[in-house]
Amino acid sequence: MPSLDQIFALNGGALQLRGQRLNMLASNIANASTPGYKARDLDFDLAMKQTQNGRPLDQAMNDHTGYRIPLQPSLDGNTVELSVEQTLFAENAIQYRTTLSFMQDQVSSIRRALKGE
Amino acid sequence: MGSMNVFDVAGRAMSAQMVRLNTTASNLANARTDYSSKDEAFRAMRPVFRSVVENNLATVDVDRIVKTDAEPQKRYDPSNPVADKEGYVWEAAVDETAELIDMLETARNYQNNVQVMQTAKSLILETVRNQ
């Protein structure tokens, strides 16, 4: 029988990565008018693949964090484009909620099994 | 300093934008004021933003506030009480249009950070409650 850690490994890892990506996008939005700031982002798909191969989460995150290539570079060297960042932020929040609801379903099914309903 | 979280990021960014709004307000308040010499004429102020990076988070602080090097304009106005001997006054070096545009951008950035905070708050609460 798998341990609880194993049961929640997939969604738990995904949730942590989504949380980290939320932080990164929040940092980009916070620095929307800082001269010279370079926007960063996490490639969720690649990082998730790496954690599924048994790599630690921190390493997967560092390996797949990169700088954003701006659609239109600005003179002050800032690469934050608010339209891009806001869209990705909203998308990431929805994906976080989706993963969370998968996890809640898992918890409630285990609970049901324990109660013997 | 301990570790930062998403609320520190958005909160400090909001403080920085607030400083920017205050300088804009000061600049607009002093626009169209007259002075009797070029040296004492008011020059617009601007905050200089600098990002503060910690682990995967980056927030923003106001590094310093600088005076712009815009030149005050000389105007002939002998009836003005502050006019010099030749009848000239110097107008404050404030570009009102630029200030108003800056104000709009500040307000938008502030709103974005509020939105980030609200989203982060609701996600965290949903995670903690977990049914």
gemmi code that builds the backbone of each chain (N, CA, C; Angstrom):
import gemmi

chains = {
    "A": [
        ("MET", (0.845, -1.209, 0.000), (0.000, 0.000, 0.000), (0.873, 1.249, 0.000)),
        ("PRO", (0.558, 2.207, -0.855), (1.398, 3.411, -0.907), (1.218, 4.277, 0.342)),
        ("SER", (2.287, 4.966, 0.717), (2.182, 5.864, 1.878), (1.444, 7.141, 1.453)),
        ("LEU", (1.026, 7.894, 2.454), (0.314, 9.152, 2.162), (1.197, 10.102, 1.355)),
        ("ASP", (2.497, 10.105, 1.672), (3.439, 10.952, 0.940), (3.423, 10.628, -0.544)),
        ("GLN", (3.380, 9.320, -0.821), (3.385, 8.909, -2.232), (2.082, 9.318, -2.925)),
        ("ILE", (0.983, 9.192, -2.179), (-0.327, 9.535, -2.758), (-0.377, 11.014, -3.144)),
        ("PHE", (0.178, 11.854, -2.262), (0.079, 13.299, -2.488), (1.300, 13.872, -3.211)),
        ("ALA", (2.239, 13.015, -3.598), (3.492, 13.523, -4.187), (3.237, 14.338, -5.451)),
        ("LEU", (2.409, 13.791, -6.334), (2.194, 14.450, -7.623), (1.533, 15.818, -7.449)),
        ("ASN", (0.356, 15.824, -6.824), (-0.364, 17.091, -6.675), (0.324, 18.043, -5.709)),
        ("GLY", (0.967, 17.469, -4.677), (1.698, 18.310, -3.722), (2.842, 19.038, -4.402)),
        ("GLY", (3.592, 18.297, -5.216), (4.713, 18.907, -5.946), (4.229, 19.970, -6.909)),
        ("ALA", (3.141, 19.636, -7.618), (2.581, 20.594, -8.577), (2.147, 21.867, -7.874)),
        ("LEU", (1.532, 21.693, -6.694), (1.030, 22.843, -5.927), (2.196, 23.741, -5.492)),
        ("GLN", (3.297, 23.107, -5.068), (4.460, 23.893, -4.643), (5.064, 24.663, -5.814)),
        ("LEU", (5.143, 23.991, -6.952), (5.686, 24.676, -8.133), (4.795, 25.838, -8.548)),
        ("ARG", (3.479, 25.600, -8.492), (2.533, 26.681, -8.825), (2.687, 27.846, -7.864)),
        ("GLY", (2.893, 27.519, -6.601), (3.088, 28.569, -5.584), (4.341, 29.382, -5.856)),
        ("GLN", (5.422, 28.680, -6.238), (6.672, 29.385, -6.540), (6.518, 30.268, -7.775)),
        ("ARG", (5.761, 29.758, -8.738), (5.566, 30.540, -9.965), (4.741, 31.783, -9.655)),
        ("LEU", (3.777, 31.639, -8.755), (2.975, 32.792, -8.305), (3.892, 33.865, -7.730)),
        ("ASN", (4.861, 33.434, -6.893), (5.813, 34.381, -6.303), (6.623, 35.092, -7.376)),
        ("MET", (7.076, 34.325, -8.358), (7.896, 34.919, -9.418), (7.112, 35.954, -10.223)),
        ("LEU", (5.877, 35.590, -10.590), (5.065, 36.523, -11.382), (4.701, 37.750, -10.548)),
        ("ALA", (4.479, 37.548, -9.242), (4.205, 38.684, -8.352), (5.411, 39.616, -8.320)),
        ("SER", (6.616, 39.047, -8.301), (7.839, 39.861, -8.316), (7.936, 40.670, -9.601)),
        ("ASN", (7.575, 40.045, -10.708), (7.613, 40.770, -11.983), (6.648, 41.950, -11.968)),
        ("ILE", (5.432, 41.710, -11.464), (4.428, 42.782, -11.430), (4.880, 43.893, -10.484)),
        ("ALA", (5.501, 43.493, -9.364), (5.982, 44.503, -8.405), (7.052, 45.392, -9.028)),
        ("ASN", (7.846, 44.825, -9.941), (8.952, 45.579, -10.541), (8.604, 46.134, -11.918)),
        ("ALA", (7.327, 46.369, -12.164), (6.882, 46.822, -13.486), (7.526, 48.140, -13.894)),
        ("SER", (7.907, 48.979, -12.929), (8.516, 50.261, -13.317), (9.903, 50.450, -12.707)),
        ("THR", (10.635, 49.358, -12.511), (12.013, 49.453, -12.027), (12.959, 49.397, -13.218)),
        ("PRO", (13.743, 50.461, -13.449), (14.646, 50.440, -14.606), (15.636, 49.280, -14.512)),
        ("GLY", (15.825, 48.579, -15.626), (16.823, 47.513, -15.692), (16.386, 46.173, -15.126)),
        ("TYR", (15.170, 46.100, -14.604), (14.725, 44.824, -14.025), (14.415, 43.816, -15.135)),
        ("LYS", (14.908, 42.580, -14.961), (14.661, 41.522, -15.958), (13.615, 40.549, -15.409)),
        ("ALA", (12.496, 40.436, -16.130), (11.406, 39.555, -15.691), (11.847, 38.093, -15.769)),
        ("ARG", (11.436, 37.308, -14.760), (11.798, 35.893, -14.731), (10.539, 35.035, -14.668)),
        ("ASP", (10.678, 33.799, -15.123), (9.530, 32.901, -15.066), (10.010, 31.465, -14.938)),
        ("LEU", (9.086, 30.618, -14.484), (9.371, 29.199, -14.297), (8.666, 28.414, -15.399)),
        ("ASP", (9.419, 27.507, -16.047), (8.777, 26.623, -17.030), (8.177, 25.452, -16.258)),
        ("PHE", (6.864, 25.553, -16.024), (6.209, 24.576, -15.146), (6.304, 23.158, -15.704)),
        ("ASP", (6.039, 22.982, -16.996), (6.009, 21.638, -17.587), (7.343, 20.908, -17.393)),
        ("LEU", (8.447, 21.607, -17.732), (9.761, 20.977, -17.629), (10.125, 20.691, -16.170)),
        ("ALA", (9.813, 21.645, -15.285), (10.126, 21.455, -13.872), (9.338, 20.285, -13.302)),
        ("MET", (8.071, 20.181, -13.704), (7.215, 19.089, -13.230), (7.745, 17.743, -13.715)),
        ("LYS", (8.180, 17.705, -14.974), (8.726, 16.466, -15.532), (9.942, 16.021, -14.730)),
        ("GLN", (10.780, 17.009, -14.379), (12.005, 16.686, -13.647), (11.700, 16.154, -12.250)),
        ("THR", (10.689, 16.723, -11.589), (10.367, 16.227, -10.239), (9.771, 14.825, -10.321)),
        ("GLN", (9.069, 14.526, -11.416), (8.505, 13.179, -11.554), (9.597, 12.140, -11.755)),
        ("ASN", (10.761, 12.587, -12.252), (11.896, 11.677, -12.397), (12.656, 11.535, -11.083)),
        ("GLY", (12.087, 12.039, -10.008), (12.682, 11.849, -8.690), (13.672, 12.912, -8.262)),
        ("ARG", (13.756, 14.022, -9.006), (14.672, 15.096, -8.612), (14.031, 15.957, -7.522)),
        ("PRO", (14.876, 16.559, -6.655), (14.288, 17.451, -5.635), (13.656, 18.692, -6.278)),
        ("LEU", (12.644, 19.189, -5.591), (11.838, 20.286, -6.130), (12.664, 21.558, -6.363)),
        ("ASP", (13.520, 21.902, -5.382), (14.320, 23.131, -5.481), (15.199, 23.120, -6.723)),
        ("GLN", (15.796, 21.919, -6.961), (16.702, 21.819, -8.107), (15.925, 21.971, -9.413)),
        ("ALA", (14.783, 21.296, -9.487), (13.948, 21.386, -10.691), (13.538, 22.831, -10.948)),
        ("MET", (13.263, 23.547, -9.856), (12.836, 24.943, -9.996), (13.975, 25.807, -10.524)),
        ("ASN", (15.170, 25.622, -9.932), (16.313, 26.431, -10.367), (16.705, 26.127, -11.806)),
        ("ASP", (16.595, 24.832, -12.174), (17.011, 24.435, -13.524), (16.107, 25.036, -14.601)),
        ("HIS", (14.858, 25.248, -14.265), (13.910, 25.680, -15.301), (13.367, 27.083, -15.079)),
        ("THR", (14.160, 27.902, -14.393), (13.813, 29.314, -14.264), (14.629, 30.091, -15.274)),
        ("GLY", (13.949, 30.935, -16.026), (14.666, 31.696, -17.043), (14.178, 33.129, -17.117)),
        ("TYR", (14.847, 33.897, -17.967), (14.455, 35.289, -18.155), (13.480, 35.400, -19.319)),
        ("ARG", (12.529, 36.275, -19.161), (11.527, 36.470, -20.204), (12.122, 37.248, -21.378)),
        ("ILE", (11.766, 36.817, -22.588), (12.172, 37.580, -23.779), (11.033, 38.546, -24.097)),
        ("PRO", (11.294, 39.861, -24.014), (10.196, 40.818, -24.196), (9.721, 40.885, -25.644)),
        ("LEU", (8.436, 41.141, -25.811), (7.889, 41.307, -27.164), (8.428, 42.580, -27.783)),
        ("GLN", (8.550, 43.601, -26.933), (9.046, 44.897, -27.403), (9.953, 45.474, -26.312)),
        ("PRO", (11.270, 45.399, -26.504), (12.181, 45.871, -25.449), (12.002, 47.363, -25.179)),
        ("SER", (12.125, 47.747, -23.907), (11.967, 49.167, -23.587), (13.336, 49.792, -23.349)),
        ("LEU", (13.382, 51.117, -23.439), (14.658, 51.844, -23.385), (15.359, 51.720, -22.039)),
        ("ASP", (14.577, 51.630, -20.954), (15.208, 51.602, -19.629), (15.703, 50.204, -19.235)),
        ("GLY", (15.597, 49.226, -20.161), (16.120, 47.895, -19.878), (15.187, 47.014, -19.080)),
        ("ASN", (13.986, 47.503, -18.762), (13.000, 46.709, -18.028), (12.275, 45.785, -19.001)),
        ("THR", (12.172, 44.490, -18.650), (11.531, 43.554, -19.588), (10.169, 43.082, -19.091)),
        ("VAL", (9.563, 43.833, -18.159), (8.229, 43.468, -17.676), (7.190, 44.050, -18.626)),
        ("GLU", (6.342, 43.174, -19.175), (5.201, 43.650, -19.966), (3.955, 43.270, -19.198)),
        ("LEU", (3.272, 44.294, -18.698), (2.185, 44.018, -17.748), (1.100, 43.123, -18.320)),
        ("SER", (0.791, 43.313, -19.601), (-0.274, 42.476, -20.179), (0.112, 41.000, -20.114)),
        ("VAL", (1.368, 40.710, -20.427), (1.850, 39.325, -20.388), (1.826, 38.783, -18.965)),
        ("GLU", (2.394, 39.565, -18.049), (2.516, 39.101, -16.659), (1.152, 38.890, -16.014)),
        ("GLN", (0.225, 39.826, -16.283), (-1.100, 39.708, -15.670), (-1.841, 38.488, -16.193)),
        ("THR", (-1.712, 38.229, -17.498), (-2.379, 37.054, -18.076), (-1.825, 35.774, -17.465)),
        ("LEU", (-0.491, 35.689, -17.403), (0.124, 34.478, -16.851), (-0.203, 34.326, -15.373)),
        ("PHE", (-0.266, 35.456, -14.659), (-0.594, 35.408, -13.229), (-1.994, 34.833, -13.022)),
        ("ALA", (-2.941, 35.321, -13.808), (-4.323, 34.829, -13.696), (-4.396, 33.355, -14.069)),
        ("GLU", (-3.701, 32.990, -15.148), (-3.693, 31.598, -15.598), (-3.125, 30.690, -14.510)),
        ("ASN", (-2.012, 31.136, -13.918), (-1.353, 30.341, -12.884), (-2.252, 30.191, -11.650)),
        ("ALA", (-2.988, 31.237, -11.319), (-3.883, 31.162, -10.159), (-4.981, 30.129, -10.401)),
        ("ILE", (-5.502, 30.100, -11.627), (-6.545, 29.116, -11.949), (-5.970, 27.703, -11.875)),
        ("GLN", (-4.757, 27.529, -12.409), (-4.135, 26.208, -12.381), (-3.838, 25.766, -10.947)),
        ("TYR", (-3.478, 26.721, -10.094), (-3.261, 26.415, -8.676), (-4.558, 25.899, -8.062)),
        ("ARG", (-5.655, 26.611, -8.349), (-6.960, 26.207, -7.808), (-7.353, 24.814, -8.297)),
        ("THR", (-7.078, 24.551, -9.583), (-7.426, 23.246, -10.155), (-6.671, 22.129, -9.437)),
        ("THR", (-5.346, 22.324, -9.284), (-4.546, 21.317, -8.585), (-5.052, 21.127, -7.161)),
        ("LEU", (-5.378, 22.256, -6.525), (-5.874, 22.197, -5.149), (-7.158, 21.385, -5.073)),
        ("SER", (-8.044, 21.551, -6.046), (-9.306, 20.817, -5.969), (-9.086, 19.322, -6.231)),
        ("PHE", (-8.104, 18.985, -7.090), (-7.755, 17.562, -7.259), (-7.313, 16.967, -5.921)),
        ("MET", (-6.519, 17.757, -5.212), (-5.979, 17.282, -3.937), (-7.092, 17.118, -2.906)),
        ("GLN", (-8.016, 18.083, -2.916), (-9.130, 17.997, -1.969), (-9.980, 16.758, -2.256)),
        ("ASP", (-10.130, 16.427, -3.559), (-10.870, 15.213, -3.913), (-10.176, 13.971, -3.371)),
        ("GLN", (-8.835, 13.966, -3.502), (-8.068, 12.828, -2.971), (-8.288, 12.685, -1.467)),
        ("VAL", (-8.201, 13.813, -0.772), (-8.366, 13.791, 0.685), (-9.745, 13.267, 1.043)),
        ("SER", (-10.762, 13.746, 0.336), (-12.119, 13.328, 0.724), (-12.370, 11.867, 0.383)),
        ("SER", (-11.717, 11.353, -0.679), (-11.948, 9.930, -0.964), (-11.252, 9.046, 0.060)),
        ("ILE", (-10.064, 9.483, 0.530), (-9.394, 8.717, 1.584), (-10.232, 8.742, 2.867)),
        ("ARG", (-10.781, 9.916, 3.120), (-11.606, 10.069, 4.313), (-12.826, 9.135, 4.253)),
        ("ARG", (-13.432, 9.096, 3.050), (-14.590, 8.217, 2.873), (-14.231, 6.752, 3.105)),
        ("ALA", (-13.065, 6.377, 2.592), (-12.607, 4.993, 2.769), (-12.390, 4.670, 4.239)),
        ("LEU", (-11.808, 5.666, 4.976), (-11.549, 5.442, 6.401), (-12.832, 5.285, 7.187)),
        ("LYS", (-13.832, 6.094, 6.811), (-15.104, 6.030, 7.526), (-15.894, 4.760, 7.150)),
        ("GLY", (-15.558, 4.200, 6.006), (-16.251, 2.999, 5.563), (-17.658, 3.289, 5.075)),
        ("GLU", (-17.848, 4.444, 4.479), (-19.185, 4.790, 3.994), (-19.508, 4.056, 2.702)),
    ],
    "B": [
        ("MET", (17.395, 40.382, 7.819), (15.992, 40.341, 7.369), (15.576, 38.894, 7.122)),
        ("GLY", (14.431, 38.523, 7.633), (13.934, 37.162, 7.426), (13.504, 36.940, 5.995)),
        ("SER", (12.932, 35.755, 5.743), (12.577, 35.467, 4.357), (11.330, 36.250, 3.942)),
        ("MET", (11.313, 36.632, 2.682), (10.207, 37.422, 2.148), (9.117, 36.493, 1.648)),
        ("ASN", (7.896, 36.966, 1.663), (6.835, 36.225, 0.991), (6.136, 37.158, 0.004)),
        ("VAL", (5.119, 36.600, -0.650), (4.461, 37.348, -1.729), (3.804, 38.635, -1.206)),
        ("PHE", (3.421, 38.640, 0.075), (2.792, 39.843, 0.633), (3.819, 40.951, 0.849)),
        ("ASP", (5.042, 40.552, 1.214), (6.107, 41.559, 1.320), (6.408, 42.163, -0.045)),
        ("VAL", (6.446, 41.289, -1.049), (6.752, 41.756, -2.404), (5.747, 42.810, -2.845)),
        ("ALA", (4.450, 42.441, -2.752), (3.412, 43.369, -3.210), (3.330, 44.589, -2.283)),
        ("GLY", (3.474, 44.368, -0.983), (3.360, 45.471, -0.016), (4.440, 46.521, -0.209)),
        ("ARG", (5.683, 46.061, -0.377), (6.770, 47.025, -0.546), (6.665, 47.740, -1.886)),
        ("ALA", (6.180, 47.017, -2.897), (5.972, 47.668, -4.198), (4.909, 48.754, -4.077)),
        ("MET", (3.875, 48.474, -3.270), (2.825, 49.475, -3.079), (3.375, 50.698, -2.341)),
        ("SER", (4.233, 50.476, -1.353), (4.861, 51.606, -0.646), (5.687, 52.447, -1.611)),
        ("ALA", (6.441, 51.762, -2.484), (7.279, 52.488, -3.444), (6.413, 53.323, -4.385)),
        ("GLN", (5.305, 52.728, -4.848), (4.408, 53.475, -5.742), (3.772, 54.654, -5.006)),
        ("MET", (3.548, 54.478, -3.703), (2.960, 55.555, -2.900), (3.938, 56.737, -2.800)),
        ("VAL", (5.219, 56.430, -2.629), (6.242, 57.489, -2.599), (6.238, 58.243, -3.928)),
        ("ARG", (6.122, 57.461, -5.013), (6.085, 58.061, -6.355), (4.885, 58.979, -6.502)),
        ("LEU", (3.735, 58.522, -5.955), (2.530, 59.352, -6.029), (2.712, 60.637, -5.225)),
        ("ASN", (3.384, 60.534, -4.075), (3.641, 61.715, -3.244), (4.535, 62.717, -3.953)),
        ("THR", (5.568, 62.233, -4.662), (6.434, 63.176, -5.389), (5.651, 63.841, -6.520)),
        ("THR", (4.800, 63.053, -7.196), (3.970, 63.633, -8.258), (3.069, 64.720, -7.688)),
        ("ALA", (2.472, 64.438, -6.522), (1.596, 65.430, -5.890), (2.374, 66.696, -5.545)),
        ("SER", (3.594, 66.521, -5.021), (4.424, 67.689, -4.690), (4.761, 68.487, -5.937)),
        ("ASN", (5.106, 67.766, -7.001), (5.456, 68.450, -8.255), (4.263, 69.248, -8.788)),
        ("LEU", (3.094, 68.621, -8.794), (1.910, 69.312, -9.316), (1.519, 70.486, -8.426)),
        ("ALA", (1.701, 70.326, -7.118), (1.364, 71.420, -6.193), (2.245, 72.636, -6.438)),
        ("ASN", (3.490, 72.374, -6.845), (4.435, 73.475, -7.053), (4.493, 73.961, -8.502)),
        ("ALA", (3.707, 73.341, -9.375), (3.716, 73.772, -10.772), (3.163, 75.199, -10.861)),
        ("ARG", (3.669, 75.941, -11.801), (3.201, 77.312, -12.028), (3.419, 78.238, -10.830)),
        ("THR", (4.441, 77.956, -10.048), (4.818, 78.921, -9.018), (6.005, 79.710, -9.565)),
        ("ASP", (6.109, 80.997, -9.153), (7.152, 81.870, -9.688), (8.221, 82.167, -8.639)),
        ("TYR", (9.437, 82.349, -9.108), (10.570, 82.608, -8.214), (11.382, 83.751, -8.802)),
        ("SER", (12.123, 84.444, -7.904), (12.852, 85.606, -8.399), (14.241, 85.260, -8.911)),
        ("SER", (14.708, 84.034, -8.738), (15.982, 83.656, -9.358), (15.914, 82.215, -9.836)),
        ("LYS", (16.842, 81.901, -10.752), (16.849, 80.568, -11.347), (17.200, 79.502, -10.312)),
        ("ASP", (18.123, 79.862, -9.386), (18.598, 78.878, -8.417), (17.509, 78.448, -7.444)),
        ("GLU", (16.666, 79.407, -7.028), (15.667, 79.037, -6.028), (14.393, 78.460, -6.656)),
        ("ALA", (14.299, 78.466, -8.002), (13.106, 77.929, -8.657), (12.961, 76.438, -8.378)),
        ("PHE", (11.709, 76.009, -8.217), (11.417, 74.601, -7.899), (11.711, 73.712, -9.110)),
        ("ARG", (12.343, 72.583, -8.845), (12.577, 71.582, -9.902), (11.863, 70.298, -9.514)),
        ("ALA", (11.240, 69.640, -10.525), (10.448, 68.427, -10.261), (11.305, 67.343, -9.599)),
        ("MET", (10.681, 66.594, -8.692), (11.371, 65.503, -8.001), (10.916, 64.166, -8.584)),
        ("ARG", (11.811, 63.200, -8.541), (11.478, 61.846, -9.029), (12.112, 60.802, -8.120)),
        ("PRO", (11.356, 59.744, -7.793), (11.983, 58.650, -7.035), (12.776, 57.744, -7.973)),
        ("VAL", (13.852, 57.151, -7.458), (14.618, 56.174, -8.236), (14.330, 54.800, -7.642)),
        ("PHE", (13.743, 53.927, -8.444), (13.388, 52.587, -7.969), (14.573, 51.634, -8.121)),
        ("ARG", (14.656, 50.718, -7.168), (15.715, 49.703, -7.225), (15.101, 48.391, -6.750)),
        ("SER", (15.356, 47.294, -7.481), (14.742, 46.035, -7.062), (15.592, 45.356, -5.996)),
        ("VAL", (14.895, 44.697, -5.065), (15.541, 43.977, -3.967), (15.256, 42.500, -4.193)),
        ("VAL", (16.303, 41.726, -4.453), (16.118, 40.317, -4.812), (16.489, 39.428, -3.636)),
        ("GLU", (15.638, 38.457, -3.367), (15.913, 37.484, -2.306), (15.358, 36.141, -2.760)),
        ("ASN", (16.232, 35.155, -2.897), (15.852, 33.838, -3.431), (15.131, 34.015, -4.771)),
        ("ASN", (13.882, 33.557, -4.818), (13.146, 33.679, -6.083), (12.225, 34.885, -6.098)),
        ("LEU", (12.344, 35.732, -5.089), (11.444, 36.875, -5.002), (12.198, 38.166, -5.276)),
        ("ALA", (11.497, 39.101, -5.866), (12.101, 40.411, -6.112), (11.058, 41.478, -5.837)),
        ("THR", (11.332, 42.320, -4.854), (10.421, 43.431, -4.618), (11.139, 44.727, -4.999)),
        ("VAL", (10.525, 45.851, -4.709), (11.111, 47.121, -5.157), (11.108, 48.120, -4.000)),
        ("ASP", (12.183, 48.867, -3.894), (12.306, 49.915, -2.883), (12.656, 51.226, -3.576)),
        ("VAL", (12.410, 52.328, -2.871), (12.854, 53.615, -3.396), (14.293, 53.818, -2.951)),
        ("ASP", (15.197, 53.876, -3.897), (16.622, 54.023, -3.596), (16.898, 55.426, -3.074)),
        ("ARG", (16.442, 56.409, -3.815), (16.611, 57.814, -3.417), (15.639, 58.663, -4.225)),
        ("ILE", (15.530, 59.933, -3.842), (14.689, 60.847, -4.613), (15.594, 61.919, -5.207)),
        ("VAL", (15.500, 62.079, -6.517), (16.387, 63.039, -7.178), (15.574, 64.219, -7.723)),
        ("LYS", (16.282, 65.342, -7.901), (15.663, 66.487, -8.574), (15.998, 66.393, -10.047)),
        ("THR", (15.013, 66.599, -10.901), (15.281, 66.502, -12.331), (16.107, 67.714, -12.762)),
        ("ASP", (16.814, 67.569, -13.891), (17.655, 68.684, -14.342), (16.936, 69.582, -15.356)),
        ("ALA", (15.603, 69.558, -15.319), (14.834, 70.442, -16.203), (15.121, 71.909, -15.849)),
        ("GLU", (15.223, 72.735, -16.878), (15.564, 74.151, -16.662), (14.312, 74.977, -16.390)),
        ("PRO", (14.323, 75.819, -15.345), (13.190, 76.725, -15.127), (13.131, 77.760, -16.257)),
        ("GLN", (11.929, 78.075, -16.679), (11.761, 79.025, -17.783), (11.682, 80.462, -17.241)),
        ("LYS", (12.318, 81.368, -17.990), (12.299, 82.783, -17.614), (11.083, 83.432, -18.285)),
        ("ARG", (10.367, 84.287, -17.541), (9.201, 84.945, -18.134), (9.220, 86.424, -17.745)),
        ("TYR", (8.862, 87.270, -18.671), (8.832, 88.718, -18.378), (7.493, 89.063, -17.751)),
        ("ASP", (7.530, 89.480, -16.498), (6.298, 89.773, -15.769), (6.605, 90.823, -14.698)),
        ("PRO", (6.782, 92.083, -15.120), (7.255, 93.120, -14.176), (6.274, 93.408, -13.045)),
        ("SER", (4.980, 93.105, -13.252), (4.025, 93.406, -12.174), (4.029, 92.335, -11.095)),
        ("ASN", (4.716, 91.223, -11.342), (4.759, 90.137, -10.348), (5.571, 90.580, -9.131)),
        ("PRO", (5.060, 90.366, -7.909), (5.793, 90.821, -6.717), (7.167, 90.175, -6.556)),
        ("VAL", (7.377, 88.976, -7.107), (8.689, 88.345, -6.940), (9.629, 88.603, -8.121)),
        ("ALA", (9.209, 89.477, -9.059), (10.047, 89.753, -10.235), (11.371, 90.395, -9.811)),
        ("ASP", (12.446, 90.074, -10.557), (13.748, 90.675, -10.227), (13.830, 92.087, -10.817)),
        ("LYS", (15.031, 92.699, -10.726), (15.170, 94.111, -11.101), (14.770, 94.376, -12.554)),
        ("GLU", (15.079, 93.400, -13.431), (14.733, 93.576, -14.851), (13.289, 93.203, -15.165)),
        ("GLY", (12.554, 92.723, -14.164), (11.151, 92.387, -14.370), (10.901, 90.957, -14.796)),
        ("TYR", (11.902, 90.075, -14.573), (11.723, 88.666, -14.962), (11.407, 87.791, -13.748)),
        ("VAL", (10.604, 86.722, -14.001), (10.387, 85.689, -12.965), (10.766, 84.340, -13.572)),
        ("TRP", (11.105, 83.391, -12.720), (11.420, 82.029, -13.166), (10.284, 81.090, -12.753)),
        ("GLU", (9.802, 80.334, -13.717), (8.710, 79.402, -13.419), (9.270, 78.056, -12.949)),
        ("ALA", (8.535, 77.410, -12.048), (8.955, 76.091, -11.562), (9.105, 75.127, -12.737)),
        ("ALA", (10.171, 74.307, -12.726), (10.435, 73.374, -13.834), (9.641, 72.090, -13.635)),
        ("VAL", (8.330, 72.184, -13.902), (7.462, 71.018, -13.759), (6.686, 70.838, -15.060)),
        ("ASP", (6.800, 69.659, -15.645), (6.029, 69.336, -16.847), (4.728, 68.689, -16.383)),
        ("GLU", (3.660, 69.481, -16.384), (2.396, 68.993, -15.809), (1.826, 67.797, -16.564)),
        ("THR", (1.970, 67.806, -17.872), (1.460, 66.668, -18.667), (2.176, 65.384, -18.284)),
        ("ALA", (3.498, 65.479, -18.213), (4.283, 64.285, -17.853), (3.903, 63.802, -16.451)),
        ("GLU", (3.662, 64.761, -15.553), (3.298, 64.390, -14.174), (1.966, 63.658, -14.139)),
        ("LEU", (1.012, 64.139, -14.924), (-0.310, 63.500, -14.935), (-0.221, 62.092, -15.498)),
        ("ILE", (0.593, 61.924, -16.550), (0.758, 60.581, -17.131), (1.418, 59.653, -16.121)),
        ("ASP", (2.430, 60.185, -15.425), (3.129, 59.417, -14.401), (2.161, 58.983, -13.293)),
        ("MET", (1.238, 59.889, -12.973), (0.257, 59.604, -11.931), (-0.632, 58.429, -12.338)),
        ("LEU", (-1.048, 58.417, -13.615), (-1.893, 57.323, -14.106), (-1.148, 55.990, -14.020)),
        ("GLU", (0.131, 56.020, -14.430), (0.917, 54.782, -14.399), (1.097, 54.298, -12.955)),
        ("THR", (1.354, 55.242, -12.059), (1.499, 54.884, -10.648), (0.244, 54.214, -10.121)),
        ("ALA", (-0.908, 54.811, -10.437), (-2.177, 54.256, -9.950), (-2.398, 52.854, -10.494)),
        ("ARG", (-2.061, 52.651, -11.758), (-2.253, 51.314, -12.347), (-1.344, 50.284, -11.706)),
        ("ASN", (-0.085, 50.665, -11.490), (0.845, 49.729, -10.856), (0.400, 49.387, -9.439)),
        ("TYR", (-0.094, 50.405, -8.738), (-0.576, 50.184, -7.375), (-1.733, 49.185, -7.388)),
        ("GLN", (-2.681, 49.418, -8.304), (-3.839, 48.521, -8.419), (-3.414, 47.087, -8.729)),
        ("ASN", (-2.426, 46.940, -9.615), (-1.944, 45.600, -9.956), (-1.424, 44.872, -8.734)),
        ("ASN", (-0.700, 45.602, -7.887), (-0.162, 44.969, -6.683), (-1.263, 44.611, -5.696)),
        ("VAL", (-2.294, 45.443, -5.625), (-3.443, 45.114, -4.772), (-4.080, 43.813, -5.259)),
        ("GLN", (-4.212, 43.710, -6.588), (-4.816, 42.512, -7.180), (-3.978, 41.268, -6.885)),
        ("VAL", (-2.661, 41.407, -6.988), (-1.765, 40.284, -6.673), (-1.994, 39.830, -5.237)),
        ("MET", (-2.077, 40.790, -4.339), (-2.274, 40.475, -2.924), (-3.600, 39.750, -2.700)),
        ("GLN", (-4.656, 40.249, -3.338), (-5.973, 39.620, -3.157), (-5.966, 38.186, -3.672)),
        ("THR", (-5.360, 37.990, -4.862), (-5.315, 36.631, -5.426), (-4.513, 35.703, -4.524)),
        ("ALA", (-3.337, 36.159, -4.091), (-2.490, 35.329, -3.222), (-3.229, 35.006, -1.922)),
        ("LYS", (-3.916, 36.005, -1.384), (-4.649, 35.789, -0.130), (-5.705, 34.709, -0.312)),
        ("SER", (-6.500, 34.812, -1.375), (-7.587, 33.837, -1.530), (-7.034, 32.442, -1.820)),
        ("LEU", (-5.934, 32.346, -2.578), (-5.351, 31.018, -2.833), (-4.857, 30.392, -1.537)),
        ("ILE", (-4.191, 31.189, -0.718), (-3.654, 30.658, 0.538), (-4.791, 30.240, 1.471)),
        ("LEU", (-5.835, 31.069, 1.545), (-6.966, 30.719, 2.416), (-7.638, 29.436, 1.946)),
        ("GLU", (-7.799, 29.295, 0.635), (-8.413, 28.068, 0.103), (-7.568, 26.856, 0.455)),
        ("THR", (-6.241, 27.024, 0.390), (-5.347, 25.900, 0.705), (-5.417, 25.541, 2.186)),
        ("VAL", (-5.464, 26.557, 3.029), (-5.467, 26.314, 4.475), (-6.782, 25.694, 4.912)),
        ("ARG", (-7.886, 26.195, 4.406), (-9.197, 25.670, 4.834), (-9.350, 24.214, 4.402)),
        ("ASN", (-9.055, 23.924, 3.132), (-9.115, 22.555, 2.613), (-10.361, 21.814, 3.105)),
        ("GLN", (-11.487, 22.319, 2.810), (-12.833, 21.801, 3.143), (-13.227, 22.085, 4.586)),
    ],
}
model = gemmi.Model(1)
for chain_id, residues in chains.items():
    chain = gemmi.Chain(chain_id)
    for i, (resn, *xyz) in enumerate(residues, 1):
        res = gemmi.Residue()
        res.name, res.seqid = resn, gemmi.SeqId(i, " ")
        for name, pos in zip(("N", "CA", "C"), xyz):
            atom = gemmi.Atom()
            atom.name, atom.element = name, gemmi.Element(name[0])
            atom.pos, atom.b_iso = gemmi.Position(*pos), 0.0
            res.add_atom(atom)
        chain.add_residue(res)
    model.add_chain(chain)
structure = gemmi.Structure()
structure.add_model(model)
structure.setup_entities()
